[in-house]
Amino acid sequence: MATRNLTLSLPEELVRKAKLLAAERDTSVSALVAELVQNLAGGTSDYERAWADEVALMKRGSGLRVGEITWSRDELHHR
């Protein structure tokens, strides 16, 4: 994919934090911004992907089974 330069104006403190975050992730500030914009602008977000995985798991079932229920709600909540 071809890339283009883009000039941004950000507060100095935010730039400092972005540089620290990029260094912690062993990447560049440009890559962080590109990832953020990609997540906001297009494709499936991580949340949507996780939601779809959970729905699929619920439909399949986990294979766990509960034994016979031998108590009532009132017995469980008796105080």
Biopython code that builds the backbone (N, CA, C, O; Angstrom):
import numpy as np
from Bio.PDB.StructureBuilder import StructureBuilder

atoms = [
    (1, "MET", "N", (0.844, -1.170, 0.000)),
    (1, "MET", "CA", (0.000, 0.000, 0.000)),
    (1, "MET", "C", (0.892, 1.238, 0.000)),
    (1, "MET", "O", (1.833, 1.336, 0.789)),
    (2, "ALA", "N", (0.596, 2.163, -0.874)),
    (2, "ALA", "CA", (1.359, 3.408, -0.948)),
    (2, "ALA", "C", (1.049, 4.274, 0.268)),
    (2, "ALA", "O", (-0.066, 4.258, 0.790)),
    (3, "THR", "N", (2.039, 5.018, 0.704)),
    (3, "THR", "CA", (1.842, 5.905, 1.845)),
    (3, "THR", "C", (2.044, 7.348, 1.424)),
    (3, "THR", "O", (2.725, 7.637, 0.440)),
    (4, "ARG", "N", (1.438, 8.251, 2.192)),
    (4, "ARG", "CA", (1.583, 9.683, 1.958)),
    (4, "ARG", "C", (1.885, 10.344, 3.279)),
    (4, "ARG", "O", (1.464, 9.872, 4.334)),
    (5, "ASN", "N", (2.609, 11.429, 3.219)),
    (5, "ASN", "CA", (2.906, 12.190, 4.415)),
    (5, "ASN", "C", (1.714, 13.049, 4.795)),
    (5, "ASN", "O", (0.962, 13.507, 3.935)),
    (6, "LEU", "N", (1.551, 13.262, 6.096)),
    (6, "LEU", "CA", (0.465, 14.056, 6.627)),
    (6, "LEU", "C", (1.014, 14.845, 7.801)),
    (6, "LEU", "O", (1.698, 14.291, 8.661)),
    (7, "THR", "N", (0.721, 16.121, 7.840)),
    (7, "THR", "CA", (1.182, 16.956, 8.940)),
    (7, "THR", "C", (0.066, 17.112, 9.955)),
    (7, "THR", "O", (-1.059, 17.472, 9.606)),
    (8, "LEU", "N", (0.384, 16.840, 11.217)),
    (8, "LEU", "CA", (-0.581, 16.975, 12.300)),
    (8, "LEU", "C", (-0.065, 17.987, 13.304)),
    (8, "LEU", "O", (1.142, 18.122, 13.505)),
    (9, "SER", "N", (-0.985, 18.691, 13.928)),
    (9, "SER", "CA", (-0.628, 19.584, 15.024)),
    (9, "SER", "C", (-1.246, 19.012, 16.289)),
    (9, "SER", "O", (-2.467, 18.910, 16.411)),
    (10, "LEU", "N", (-0.383, 18.641, 17.232)),
    (10, "LEU", "CA", (-0.826, 18.039, 18.480)),
    (10, "LEU", "C", (-0.154, 18.750, 19.647)),
    (10, "LEU", "O", (0.940, 19.295, 19.497)),
    (11, "PRO", "N", (-0.793, 18.749, 20.793)),
    (11, "PRO", "CA", (-0.155, 19.337, 21.978)),
    (11, "PRO", "C", (1.158, 18.619, 22.298)),
    (11, "PRO", "O", (1.270, 17.407, 22.111)),
    (12, "GLU", "N", (2.144, 19.370, 22.779)),
    (12, "GLU", "CA", (3.459, 18.797, 23.058)),
    (12, "GLU", "C", (3.385, 17.602, 24.000)),
    (12, "GLU", "O", (4.076, 16.607, 23.783)),
    (13, "GLU", "N", (2.562, 17.682, 25.041)),
    (13, "GLU", "CA", (2.455, 16.595, 26.005)),
    (13, "GLU", "C", (1.916, 15.334, 25.347)),
    (13, "GLU", "O", (2.358, 14.231, 25.671)),
    (14, "LEU", "N", (0.971, 15.480, 24.432)),
    (14, "LEU", "CA", (0.418, 14.328, 23.729)),
    (14, "LEU", "C", (1.474, 13.701, 22.820)),
    (14, "LEU", "O", (1.559, 12.477, 22.720)),
    (15, "VAL", "N", (2.270, 14.524, 22.165)),
    (15, "VAL", "CA", (3.345, 14.006, 21.313)),
    (15, "VAL", "C", (4.347, 13.226, 22.160)),
    (15, "VAL", "O", (4.802, 12.157, 21.753)),
    (16, "ARG", "N", (4.692, 13.752, 23.333)),
    (16, "ARG", "CA", (5.621, 13.069, 24.229)),
    (16, "ARG", "C", (5.070, 11.710, 24.636)),
    (16, "ARG", "O", (5.792, 10.712, 24.620)),
    (17, "LYS", "N", (3.778, 11.669, 25.003)),
    (17, "LYS", "CA", (3.155, 10.400, 25.393)),
    (17, "LYS", "C", (3.101, 9.423, 24.222)),
    (17, "LYS", "O", (3.312, 8.222, 24.398)),
    (18, "ALA", "N", (2.821, 9.937, 23.035)),
    (18, "ALA", "CA", (2.760, 9.073, 21.849)),
    (18, "ALA", "C", (4.124, 8.464, 21.553)),
    (18, "ALA", "O", (4.219, 7.294, 21.183)),
    (19, "LYS", "N", (5.179, 9.256, 21.715)),
    (19, "LYS", "CA", (6.531, 8.737, 21.470)),
    (19, "LYS", "C", (6.899, 7.664, 22.491)),
    (19, "LYS", "O", (7.513, 6.656, 22.142)),
    (20, "LEU", "N", (6.526, 7.878, 23.745)),
    (20, "LEU", "CA", (6.798, 6.872, 24.773)),
    (20, "LEU", "C", (6.033, 5.577, 24.487)),
    (20, "LEU", "O", (6.584, 4.482, 24.595)),
    (21, "LEU", "N", (4.762, 5.720, 24.123)),
    (21, "LEU", "CA", (3.948, 4.549, 23.811)),
    (21, "LEU", "C", (4.515, 3.793, 22.607)),
    (21, "LEU", "O", (4.591, 2.564, 22.612)),
    (22, "ALA", "N", (4.905, 4.529, 21.595)),
    (22, "ALA", "CA", (5.483, 3.896, 20.404)),
    (22, "ALA", "C", (6.758, 3.143, 20.766)),
    (22, "ALA", "O", (6.978, 2.026, 20.296)),
    (23, "ALA", "N", (7.596, 3.751, 21.598)),
    (23, "ALA", "CA", (8.840, 3.088, 22.006)),
    (23, "ALA", "C", (8.540, 1.821, 22.798)),
    (23, "ALA", "O", (9.197, 0.799, 22.604)),
    (24, "GLU", "N", (7.549, 1.879, 23.691)),
    (24, "GLU", "CA", (7.176, 0.700, 24.472)),
    (24, "GLU", "C", (6.699, -0.433, 23.575)),
    (24, "GLU", "O", (6.929, -1.605, 23.871)),
    (25, "ARG", "N", (6.036, -0.084, 22.480)),
    (25, "ARG", "CA", (5.499, -1.091, 21.555)),
    (25, "ARG", "C", (6.453, -1.412, 20.408)),
    (25, "ARG", "O", (6.122, -2.175, 19.502)),
    (26, "ASP", "N", (7.634, -0.820, 20.465)),
    (26, "ASP", "CA", (8.655, -1.024, 19.424)),
    (26, "ASP", "C", (8.104, -0.715, 18.037)),
    (26, "ASP", "O", (8.247, -1.503, 17.102)),
    (27, "THR", "N", (7.471, 0.449, 17.928)),
    (27, "THR", "CA", (6.905, 0.887, 16.655)),
    (27, "THR", "C", (7.095, 2.392, 16.542)),
    (27, "THR", "O", (7.811, 2.989, 17.345)),
    (28, "SER", "N", (6.478, 2.993, 15.579)),
    (28, "SER", "CA", (6.597, 4.441, 15.382)),
    (28, "SER", "C", (5.278, 5.129, 15.718)),
    (28, "SER", "O", (4.223, 4.496, 15.774)),
    (29, "VAL", "N", (5.363, 6.441, 15.942)),
    (29, "VAL", "CA", (4.150, 7.216, 16.173)),
    (29, "VAL", "C", (3.276, 7.154, 14.929)),
    (29, "VAL", "O", (2.051, 7.088, 15.032)),
    (30, "SER", "N", (3.884, 7.175, 13.778)),
    (30, "SER", "CA", (3.134, 7.091, 12.526)),
    (30, "SER", "C", (2.337, 5.781, 12.457)),
    (30, "SER", "O", (1.182, 5.773, 12.032)),
    (31, "ALA", "N", (2.961, 4.682, 12.877)),
    (31, "ALA", "CA", (2.270, 3.391, 12.860)),
    (31, "ALA", "C", (1.125, 3.368, 13.871)),
    (31, "ALA", "O", (0.072, 2.787, 13.604)),
    (32, "LEU", "N", (1.326, 3.999, 15.032)),
    (32, "LEU", "CA", (0.246, 4.078, 16.025)),
    (32, "LEU", "C", (-0.948, 4.840, 15.466)),
    (32, "LEU", "O", (-2.091, 4.404, 15.606)),
    (33, "VAL", "N", (-0.679, 5.983, 14.832)),
    (33, "VAL", "CA", (-1.758, 6.790, 14.261)),
    (33, "VAL", "C", (-2.458, 6.022, 13.148)),
    (33, "VAL", "O", (-3.685, 6.042, 13.057)),
    (34, "ALA", "N", (-1.688, 5.345, 12.303)),
    (34, "ALA", "CA", (-2.284, 4.571, 11.207)),
    (34, "ALA", "C", (-3.200, 3.473, 11.751)),
    (34, "ALA", "O", (-4.285, 3.244, 11.218)),
    (35, "GLU", "N", (-2.754, 2.792, 12.823)),
    (35, "GLU", "CA", (-3.570, 1.738, 13.420)),
    (35, "GLU", "C", (-4.857, 2.308, 14.005)),
    (35, "GLU", "O", (-5.929, 1.724, 13.847)),
    (36, "LEU", "N", (-4.749, 3.441, 14.676)),
    (36, "LEU", "CA", (-5.928, 4.073, 15.263)),
    (36, "LEU", "C", (-6.932, 4.471, 14.187)),
    (36, "LEU", "O", (-8.124, 4.190, 14.314)),
    (37, "VAL", "N", (-6.466, 5.112, 13.150)),
    (37, "VAL", "CA", (-7.363, 5.545, 12.075)),
    (37, "VAL", "C", (-7.980, 4.340, 11.381)),
    (37, "VAL", "O", (-9.162, 4.360, 11.038)),
    (38, "GLN", "N", (-7.191, 3.292, 11.171)),
    (38, "GLN", "CA", (-7.727, 2.079, 10.543)),
    (38, "GLN", "C", (-8.845, 1.489, 11.379)),
    (38, "GLN", "O", (-9.877, 1.082, 10.846)),
    (39, "ASN", "N", (-8.642, 1.441, 12.697)),
    (39, "ASN", "CA", (-9.673, 0.886, 13.577)),
    (39, "ASN", "C", (-10.929, 1.749, 13.584)),
    (39, "ASN", "O", (-12.039, 1.226, 13.678)),
    (40, "LEU", "N", (-10.767, 3.056, 13.486)),
    (40, "LEU", "CA", (-11.915, 3.955, 13.499)),
    (40, "LEU", "C", (-12.631, 4.020, 12.156)),
    (40, "LEU", "O", (-13.853, 4.160, 12.105)),
    (41, "ALA", "N", (-11.870, 3.919, 11.071)),
    (41, "ALA", "CA", (-12.433, 4.190, 9.753)),
    (41, "ALA", "C", (-12.913, 2.973, 8.984)),
    (41, "ALA", "O", (-13.774, 3.094, 8.113)),
    (42, "GLY", "N", (-12.383, 1.826, 9.285)),
    (42, "GLY", "CA", (-12.790, 0.720, 8.433)),
    (42, "GLY", "C", (-12.475, -0.622, 9.024)),
    (42, "GLY", "O", (-11.771, -0.741, 10.026)),
    (43, "GLY", "N", (-13.009, -1.618, 8.386)),
    (43, "GLY", "CA", (-12.757, -2.975, 8.823)),
    (43, "GLY", "C", (-13.523, -3.307, 10.088)),
    (43, "GLY", "O", (-14.268, -2.485, 10.621)),
    (44, "THR", "N", (-13.328, -4.502, 10.545)),
    (44, "THR", "CA", (-13.983, -4.982, 11.741)),
    (44, "THR", "C", (-13.126, -4.622, 12.946)),
    (44, "THR", "O", (-11.929, -4.908, 12.970)),
    (45, "SER", "N", (-13.730, -4.006, 13.928)),
    (45, "SER", "CA", (-12.984, -3.650, 15.126)),
    (45, "SER", "C", (-12.721, -4.898, 15.956)),
    (45, "SER", "O", (-13.367, -5.929, 15.768)),
    (46, "ASP", "N", (-11.785, -4.797, 16.859)),
    (46, "ASP", "CA", (-11.497, -5.913, 17.758)),
    (46, "ASP", "C", (-12.737, -6.280, 18.563)),
    (46, "ASP", "O", (-13.002, -7.458, 18.801)),
    (47, "TYR", "N", (-13.494, -5.273, 18.979)),
    (47, "TYR", "CA", (-14.707, -5.520, 19.755)),
    (47, "TYR", "C", (-15.708, -6.333, 18.935)),
    (47, "TYR", "O", (-16.268, -7.311, 19.430)),
    (48, "GLU", "N", (-15.932, -5.934, 17.699)),
    (48, "GLU", "CA", (-16.885, -6.657, 16.844)),
    (48, "GLU", "C", (-16.435, -8.093, 16.616)),
    (48, "GLU", "O", (-17.252, -9.014, 16.614)),
    (49, "ARG", "N", (-15.135, -8.282, 16.425)),
    (49, "ARG", "CA", (-14.594, -9.625, 16.216)),
    (49, "ARG", "C", (-14.790, -10.473, 17.476)),
    (49, "ARG", "O", (-15.201, -11.630, 17.393)),
    (50, "ALA", "N", (-14.496, -9.895, 18.630)),
    (50, "ALA", "CA", (-14.671, -10.628, 19.889)),
    (50, "ALA", "C", (-16.141, -10.955, 20.125)),
    (50, "ALA", "O", (-16.470, -12.044, 20.595)),
    (51, "TRP", "N", (-17.025, -10.015, 19.801)),
    (51, "TRP", "CA", (-18.463, -10.247, 19.967)),
    (51, "TRP", "C", (-18.915, -11.414, 19.090)),
    (51, "TRP", "O", (-19.654, -12.287, 19.545)),
    (52, "ALA", "N", (-18.476, -11.427, 17.852)),
    (52, "ALA", "CA", (-18.849, -12.508, 16.929)),
    (52, "ALA", "C", (-18.328, -13.853, 17.441)),
    (52, "ALA", "O", (-19.019, -14.866, 17.335)),
    (53, "ASP", "N", (-17.109, -13.866, 17.997)),
    (53, "ASP", "CA", (-16.560, -15.104, 18.559)),
    (53, "ASP", "C", (-17.403, -15.595, 19.725)),
    (53, "ASP", "O", (-17.656, -16.793, 19.843)),
    (54, "GLU", "N", (-17.842, -14.680, 20.589)),
    (54, "GLU", "CA", (-18.665, -15.060, 21.741)),
    (54, "GLU", "C", (-20.026, -15.598, 21.308)),
    (54, "GLU", "O", (-20.519, -16.575, 21.873)),
    (55, "VAL", "N", (-20.627, -14.967, 20.313)),
    (55, "VAL", "CA", (-21.919, -15.438, 19.811)),
    (55, "VAL", "C", (-21.769, -16.852, 19.246)),
    (55, "VAL", "O", (-22.614, -17.714, 19.489)),
    (56, "ALA", "N", (-20.700, -17.084, 18.499)),
    (56, "ALA", "CA", (-20.459, -18.416, 17.939)),
    (56, "ALA", "C", (-20.272, -19.447, 19.051)),
    (56, "ALA", "O", (-20.784, -20.563, 18.957)),
    (57, "LEU", "N", (-19.542, -19.076, 20.100)),
    (57, "LEU", "CA", (-19.340, -19.985, 21.226)),
    (57, "LEU", "C", (-20.655, -20.299, 21.917)),
    (57, "LEU", "O", (-20.895, -21.448, 22.287)),
    (58, "MET", "N", (-21.510, -19.302, 22.098)),
    (58, "MET", "CA", (-22.801, -19.540, 22.744)),
    (58, "MET", "C", (-23.668, -20.476, 21.908)),
    (58, "MET", "O", (-24.378, -21.317, 22.459)),
    (59, "LYS", "N", (-23.617, -20.340, 20.597)),
    (59, "LYS", "CA", (-24.407, -21.214, 19.726)),
    (59, "LYS", "C", (-23.895, -22.649, 19.774)),
    (59, "LYS", "O", (-24.678, -23.599, 19.782)),
    (60, "ARG", "N", (-22.567, -22.799, 19.805)),
    (60, "ARG", "CA", (-21.947, -24.126, 19.863)),
    (60, "ARG", "C", (-22.116, -24.753, 21.232)),
    (60, "ARG", "O", (-22.311, -25.963, 21.349)),
    (61, "GLY", "N", (-22.042, -23.947, 22.247)),
    (61, "GLY", "CA", (-22.053, -24.453, 23.611)),
    (61, "GLY", "C", (-20.634, -24.775, 24.040)),
    (61, "GLY", "O", (-19.761, -25.033, 23.212)),
    (62, "SER", "N", (-20.423, -24.754, 25.329)),
    (62, "SER", "CA", (-19.070, -24.981, 25.845)),
    (62, "SER", "C", (-18.813, -26.442, 26.173)),
    (62, "SER", "O", (-17.670, -26.839, 26.404)),
    (63, "GLY", "N", (-19.865, -27.240, 26.194)),
    (63, "GLY", "CA", (-19.694, -28.636, 26.560)),
    (63, "GLY", "C", (-19.812, -28.874, 28.055)),
    (63, "GLY", "O", (-19.824, -30.021, 28.503)),
    (64, "LEU", "N", (-19.900, -27.799, 28.833)),
    (64, "LEU", "CA", (-20.056, -27.948, 30.282)),
    (64, "LEU", "C", (-21.505, -28.266, 30.605)),
    (64, "LEU", "O", (-22.427, -27.754, 29.970)),
    (65, "ARG", "N", (-21.689, -29.109, 31.593)),
    (65, "ARG", "CA", (-23.039, -29.486, 31.987)),
    (65, "ARG", "C", (-23.219, -29.230, 33.475)),
    (65, "ARG", "O", (-22.280, -29.378, 34.257)),
    (66, "VAL", "N", (-24.410, -28.850, 33.855)),
    (66, "VAL", "CA", (-24.759, -28.637, 35.252)),
    (66, "VAL", "C", (-25.563, -29.839, 35.709)),
    (66, "VAL", "O", (-26.422, -30.337, 34.980)),
    (67, "GLY", "N", (-25.283, -30.300, 36.913)),
    (67, "GLY", "CA", (-26.034, -31.439, 37.447)),
    (67, "GLY", "C", (-27.465, -31.034, 37.755)),
    (67, "GLY", "O", (-27.889, -29.910, 37.485)),
    (68, "GLU", "N", (-28.180, -31.958, 38.313)),
    (68, "GLU", "CA", (-29.575, -31.717, 38.654)),
    (68, "GLU", "C", (-29.671, -30.595, 39.682)),
    (68, "GLU", "O", (-28.917, -30.575, 40.655)),
    (69, "ILE", "N", (-30.589, -29.669, 39.471)),
    (69, "ILE", "CA", (-30.790, -28.562, 40.403)),
    (69, "ILE", "C", (-31.692, -29.053, 41.522)),
    (69, "ILE", "O", (-32.836, -29.446, 41.292)),
    (70, "THR", "N", (-31.163, -29.026, 42.729)),
    (70, "THR", "CA", (-31.896, -29.566, 43.879)),
    (70, "THR", "C", (-32.265, -28.481, 44.882)),
    (70, "THR", "O", (-32.672, -28.790, 46.002)),
    (71, "TRP", "N", (-32.131, -27.237, 44.501)),
    (71, "TRP", "CA", (-32.441, -26.139, 45.406)),
    (71, "TRP", "C", (-33.395, -25.171, 44.735)),
    (71, "TRP", "O", (-33.550, -25.179, 43.513)),
    (72, "SER", "N", (-34.030, -24.342, 45.538)),
    (72, "SER", "CA", (-34.923, -23.321, 44.997)),
    (72, "SER", "C", (-34.247, -21.952, 45.136)),
    (72, "SER", "O", (-33.281, -21.796, 45.884)),
    (73, "ARG", "N", (-34.752, -21.006, 44.433)),
    (73, "ARG", "CA", (-34.225, -19.656, 44.517)),
    (73, "ARG", "C", (-34.352, -19.131, 45.947)),
    (73, "ARG", "O", (-33.429, -18.505, 46.469)),
    (74, "ASP", "N", (-35.478, -19.386, 46.561)),
    (74, "ASP", "CA", (-35.693, -18.920, 47.930)),
    (74, "ASP", "C", (-34.660, -19.518, 48.888)),
    (74, "ASP", "O", (-34.173, -18.821, 49.778)),
    (75, "GLU", "N", (-34.325, -20.783, 48.721)),
    (75, "GLU", "CA", (-33.336, -21.419, 49.589)),
    (75, "GLU", "C", (-31.969, -20.759, 49.416)),
    (75, "GLU", "O", (-31.239, -20.571, 50.390)),
    (76, "LEU", "N", (-31.633, -20.416, 48.207)),
    (76, "LEU", "CA", (-30.338, -19.780, 47.948)),
    (76, "LEU", "C", (-30.254, -18.393, 48.529)),
    (76, "LEU", "O", (-29.179, -17.957, 48.941)),
    (77, "HIS", "N", (-31.375, -17.686, 48.571)),
    (77, "HIS", "CA", (-31.377, -16.284, 49.007)),
    (77, "HIS", "C", (-31.929, -16.112, 50.409)),
    (77, "HIS", "O", (-32.231, -14.993, 50.823)),
    (78, "HIS", "N", (-32.065, -17.213, 51.147)),
    (78, "HIS", "CA", (-32.568, -17.134, 52.523)),
    (78, "HIS", "C", (-31.536, -16.414, 53.389)),
    (78, "HIS", "O", (-30.351, -16.746, 53.365)),
    (79, "ARG", "N", (-32.003, -15.423, 54.155)),
    (79, "ARG", "CA", (-31.088, -14.665, 55.016)),
    (79, "ARG", "C", (-31.498, -14.765, 56.437)),
    (79, "ARG", "O", (-30.846, -14.192, 57.310)),
]
sb = StructureBuilder()
sb.init_structure("model")
sb.init_model(0)
sb.init_chain("A")
sb.init_seg("    ")
for serial, (resi, resn, name, xyz) in enumerate(atoms, 1):
    if name == "N":
        sb.init_residue(resn, " ", resi, " ")
    sb.init_atom(name, np.array(xyz, "f"), 0.0, 1.0, " ", f" {name:<3s}", serial, name[0])
structure = sb.get_structure()
